[in-house]
């Protein structure tokens, strides 16, 4: 299920109630940004924390709550696909030298 996601992101940490996906270092180097998704299961609720950081800037965090895990995972996949779409040229070719 996460095969397409794991091409660009890796599972940084996983426990029974938590999964953390992070952009692979080679892609962080290409776009000079880091993205992380933290999925936490709480009683009858799933919370996704989406954060990114850039060099010389503070961390930005968005929080979304979902009623079931599948909906939370679909949100993560959707956001990751958008990140990949916006940055694919950098992921494929690396940084451009000006």
FISEDREN-539808 format. One record per residue (C-alpha): residue in three letters; x, y, z. Coordinates in pm, 1 decimal. Layout:
<pts>
<pt><aa>Ala</aa><px>X</px><py>Y</py><pz>Z</pz></pt>
...
</pts>
This chain:
<pts>
<pt><aa>Unk</aa><px>0.0</px><py>0.0</py><pz>0.0</pz></pt>
<pt><aa>Unk</aa><px>280.9</px><py>244.3</py><pz>81.6</pz></pt>
<pt><aa>Unk</aa><px>511.9</px><py>129.1</py><pz>-200.7</pz></pt>
<pt><aa>Unk</aa><px>474.4</px><py>450.4</py><pz>-404.6</pz></pt>
<pt><aa>Unk</aa><px>525.7</px><py>661.8</py><pz>-92.6</pz></pt>
<pt><aa>Unk</aa><px>832.9</px><py>467.5</py><pz>16.8</pz></pt>
<pt><aa>Unk</aa><px>1010.6</px><py>544.9</py><pz>-308.0</pz></pt>
<pt><aa>Unk</aa><px>1059.1</px><py>903.1</py><pz>-184.6</pz></pt>
<pt><aa>Unk</aa><px>987.9</px><py>874.0</py><pz>187.7</pz></pt>
<pt><aa>Unk</aa><px>1102.4</px><py>623.8</py><pz>444.1</pz></pt>
<pt><aa>Unk</aa><px>941.8</px><py>493.7</py><pz>760.0</pz></pt>
<pt><aa>Unk</aa><px>1150.2</px><py>674.1</py><pz>1020.2</pz></pt>
<pt><aa>Unk</aa><px>978.7</px><py>518.0</py><pz>1318.3</pz></pt>
<pt><aa>Unk</aa><px>681.9</px><py>290.4</py><pz>1382.0</pz></pt>
<pt><aa>Unk</aa><px>509.1</px><py>163.6</py><pz>1692.8</pz></pt>
<pt><aa>Unk</aa><px>166.5</px><py>15.7</py><pz>1757.1</pz></pt>
<pt><aa>Unk</aa><px>8.4</px><py>364.1</py><pz>1778.4</pz></pt>
<pt><aa>Unk</aa><px>241.2</px><py>576.2</py><pz>1566.0</pz></pt>
<pt><aa>Unk</aa><px>402.2</px><py>588.2</py><pz>1221.2</pz></pt>
<pt><aa>Unk</aa><px>644.4</px><py>856.8</py><pz>1105.8</pz></pt>
<pt><aa>Unk</aa><px>730.5</px><py>906.1</py><pz>738.6</pz></pt>
<pt><aa>Unk</aa><px>1019.5</px><py>1132.0</py><pz>639.4</pz></pt>
<pt><aa>Unk</aa><px>1154.5</px><py>1248.0</py><pz>303.5</pz></pt>
<pt><aa>Unk</aa><px>1471.1</px><py>1057.9</py><pz>207.9</pz></pt>
<pt><aa>Unk</aa><px>1793.1</px><py>1253.2</py><pz>256.1</pz></pt>
<pt><aa>Unk</aa><px>1890.7</px><py>1258.6</py><pz>-111.1</pz></pt>
<pt><aa>Unk</aa><px>1563.2</px><py>1438.2</py><pz>-190.7</pz></pt>
<pt><aa>Unk</aa><px>1603.4</px><py>1675.0</py><pz>104.5</pz></pt>
<pt><aa>Unk</aa><px>1941.6</px><py>1769.7</py><pz>-40.2</pz></pt>
<pt><aa>Unk</aa><px>1789.7</px><py>1826.6</py><pz>-385.6</pz></pt>
<pt><aa>Unk</aa><px>1513.5</px><py>2064.6</py><pz>-273.9</pz></pt>
<pt><aa>Unk</aa><px>1669.0</px><py>2198.4</py><pz>46.7</pz></pt>
<pt><aa>Unk</aa><px>1350.6</px><py>2115.1</py><pz>239.6</pz></pt>
<pt><aa>Unk</aa><px>1249.6</px><py>1834.8</py><pz>470.0</pz></pt>
<pt><aa>Unk</aa><px>898.3</px><py>1691.1</py><pz>501.3</pz></pt>
<pt><aa>Unk</aa><px>765.8</px><py>1463.6</py><pz>773.7</pz></pt>
<pt><aa>Unk</aa><px>428.6</px><py>1302.6</py><pz>842.5</pz></pt>
<pt><aa>Unk</aa><px>342.9</px><py>1165.5</py><pz>1184.5</pz></pt>
<pt><aa>Unk</aa><px>32.3</px><py>945.3</py><pz>1212.5</pz></pt>
<pt><aa>Unk</aa><px>-84.7</px><py>884.5</py><pz>1567.9</pz></pt>
<pt><aa>Unk</aa><px>-376.2</px><py>662.1</py><pz>1661.3</pz></pt>
<pt><aa>Unk</aa><px>-567.8</px><py>771.2</py><pz>1965.7</pz></pt>
<pt><aa>Unk</aa><px>-890.2</px><py>632.8</py><pz>2105.0</pz></pt>
<pt><aa>Unk</aa><px>-1132.6</px><py>627.2</py><pz>1810.0</pz></pt>
<pt><aa>Unk</aa><px>-933.9</px><py>900.3</py><pz>1634.7</pz></pt>
<pt><aa>Unk</aa><px>-630.1</px><py>933.6</py><pz>1408.3</pz></pt>
<pt><aa>Unk</aa><px>-420.5</px><py>1247.7</py><pz>1404.3</pz></pt>
<pt><aa>Unk</aa><px>-177.3</px><py>1342.6</py><pz>1127.2</pz></pt>
<pt><aa>Unk</aa><px>93.6</px><py>1600.7</py><pz>1192.8</pz></pt>
<pt><aa>Unk</aa><px>249.2</px><py>1732.0</py><pz>872.5</pz></pt>
<pt><aa>Unk</aa><px>566.3</px><py>1934.8</py><pz>909.9</pz></pt>
<pt><aa>Unk</aa><px>833.1</px><py>2077.9</py><pz>688.7</pz></pt>
<pt><aa>Unk</aa><px>1140.2</px><py>2284.9</py><pz>739.8</pz></pt>
<pt><aa>Unk</aa><px>1378.6</px><py>2480.0</py><pz>527.7</pz></pt>
<pt><aa>Unk</aa><px>1731.6</px><py>2586.5</py><pz>595.9</pz></pt>
<pt><aa>Unk</aa><px>1734.4</px><py>2897.2</py><pz>817.1</pz></pt>
<pt><aa>Unk</aa><px>1361.0</px><py>2880.8</py><pz>889.6</pz></pt>
<pt><aa>Unk</aa><px>1140.0</px><py>2746.1</py><pz>1160.7</pz></pt>
<pt><aa>Unk</aa><px>937.6</px><py>2428.9</py><pz>1150.4</pz></pt>
<pt><aa>Unk</aa><px>578.9</px><py>2457.0</py><pz>1025.7</pz></pt>
<pt><aa>Unk</aa><px>326.7</px><py>2205.0</py><pz>1151.7</pz></pt>
<pt><aa>Unk</aa><px>-27.1</px><py>2131.4</py><pz>1031.4</pz></pt>
<pt><aa>Unk</aa><px>-255.5</px><py>1902.1</py><pz>1226.2</pz></pt>
<pt><aa>Unk</aa><px>-555.1</px><py>1710.7</py><pz>1084.9</pz></pt>
<pt><aa>Unk</aa><px>-784.4</px><py>1470.9</py><pz>1267.8</pz></pt>
<pt><aa>Unk</aa><px>-965.4</px><py>1174.1</py><pz>1110.4</pz></pt>
<pt><aa>Unk</aa><px>-1226.1</px><py>923.9</py><pz>1219.1</pz></pt>
<pt><aa>Unk</aa><px>-1051.7</px><py>620.5</py><pz>1072.7</pz></pt>
<pt><aa>Unk</aa><px>-702.3</px><py>512.8</py><pz>978.5</pz></pt>
<pt><aa>Unk</aa><px>-776.3</px><py>464.4</py><pz>609.4</pz></pt>
<pt><aa>Unk</aa><px>-890.0</px><py>826.3</py><pz>574.2</pz></pt>
<pt><aa>Unk</aa><px>-575.1</px><py>946.7</py><pz>754.5</pz></pt>
<pt><aa>Unk</aa><px>-352.5</px><py>734.6</py><pz>529.8</pz></pt>
<pt><aa>Unk</aa><px>-527.6</px><py>864.4</py><pz>217.8</pz></pt>
<pt><aa>Unk</aa><px>-459.8</px><py>1220.2</py><pz>335.6</pz></pt>
<pt><aa>Unk</aa><px>-89.0</px><py>1142.5</py><pz>387.0</pz></pt>
<pt><aa>Unk</aa><px>-64.1</px><py>978.5</py><pz>43.6</pz></pt>
<pt><aa>Unk</aa><px>-241.7</px><py>1273.2</py><pz>-117.8</pz></pt>
<pt><aa>Unk</aa><px>-6.8</px><py>1525.8</py><pz>44.5</pz></pt>
<pt><aa>Unk</aa><px>300.9</px><py>1319.0</py><pz>-42.3</pz></pt>
<pt><aa>Unk</aa><px>186.1</px><py>1286.3</py><pz>-403.5</pz></pt>
<pt><aa>Unk</aa><px>149.0</px><py>1664.5</py><pz>-419.0</pz></pt>
<pt><aa>Unk</aa><px>501.4</px><py>1711.7</py><pz>-277.9</pz></pt>
<pt><aa>Unk</aa><px>638.2</px><py>1466.9</py><pz>-535.4</pz></pt>
<pt><aa>Unk</aa><px>447.2</px><py>1633.8</py><pz>-819.8</pz></pt>
<pt><aa>Unk</aa><px>573.5</px><py>1980.1</py><pz>-725.8</pz></pt>
<pt><aa>Unk</aa><px>934.4</px><py>1866.3</py><pz>-684.4</pz></pt>
<pt><aa>Unk</aa><px>973.1</px><py>1575.8</py><pz>-927.3</pz></pt>
<pt><aa>Unk</aa><px>1213.8</px><py>1755.4</py><pz>-1159.5</pz></pt>
<pt><aa>Unk</aa><px>1445.7</px><py>1821.8</py><pz>-863.0</pz></pt>
<pt><aa>Unk</aa><px>1406.9</px><py>1464.2</py><pz>-738.2</pz></pt>
<pt><aa>Unk</aa><px>1500.3</px><py>1326.6</py><pz>-1080.3</pz></pt>
<pt><aa>Unk</aa><px>1774.5</px><py>1568.6</py><pz>-1182.4</pz></pt>
<pt><aa>Unk</aa><px>1893.2</px><py>1707.7</py><pz>-848.6</pz></pt>
<pt><aa>Unk</aa><px>1977.4</px><py>2071.1</py><pz>-786.2</pz></pt>
<pt><aa>Unk</aa><px>2013.6</px><py>2307.9</py><pz>-1075.5</pz></pt>
<pt><aa>Unk</aa><px>2330.2</px><py>2510.4</py><pz>-1087.1</pz></pt>
<pt><aa>Unk</aa><px>2269.3</px><py>2875.8</py><pz>-1170.6</pz></pt>
</pts>
